[in-house]
């Protein structure tokens, strides 16, 4: 299913009124090819894809699995969009070589490069913003990675807005695009707790035994909900309680079971021993 964002229709109306309809068709075609790269790669990995959205200068493949799949798959799905611009660029240069230059060809080359660079900006929910989140997730806890990526996204966006203001480059497309990105960042910030909860639910039923195990000393009175705030996507934690006699180890899966199945987020970690030592 393809969903066209309302702001895209405003851009189409603007193109029609200003006589830039051919330029708009070129823009729309490049965006579709870009998003098909994401879509087909996600389908290749059997992701559950809800819909494909088309925004201004970009789009998104909406799937509830983009945070829960292996890092390699996530990386491939994200990079599949920008990689489409490589063959588009080669194709346009080939046409120019055989048929000569043309204003619409120059416009296509310009838009192809512009959309590529724009989507690689570290701004959520652009490809660069998601890529930043995935990379941060390799070193930081899921929750911290999400907050860091959204914070850096806002900083990058306000830096770009400051440049646009100083250079007096405000256009209707720029205003619509800025509004869209601000709204999307605000919504993602508001639902960060939901995103975290969904990820914890995924971890509760994921086979995490193959992940690298890290032993973490914790205080026996630490609450389950506080431990789960620091869950990582690429490692499995075992919590060592040294304050008890004898001390014992609690697996993070035990904490997840206490959180979801027993519904006891306020449970102290010492009350769910797994392996006595």
Buried (B, 14 or more C-beta within 10 A) or exposed (E): EEBBBEBBEBBBEBBEEEEBEEBBEBBBEBBBBBBBBBBEBBBEBEBEBEEBBBBBBBBBBBBEBBBBBEEEBBBBBBBBBBBBBEEBBEEBEEBBEEEEEEEEBEBBBEBBEBBBEBBBBBBBBBBBBBBBBBBBBEEBBBBBBBBBBBEBBBEBBEEBBEEBEEEEEEEEBBEBBBEBBBEBBEEBBEEBEEBBBBBBBBBBEBEBEEBEEEEBEBEBEBBBBBBBEBBBBEBBBBBBBEEEEEBBBBBBBBBBBBBBEEEBBEBBBBEBBBEEE
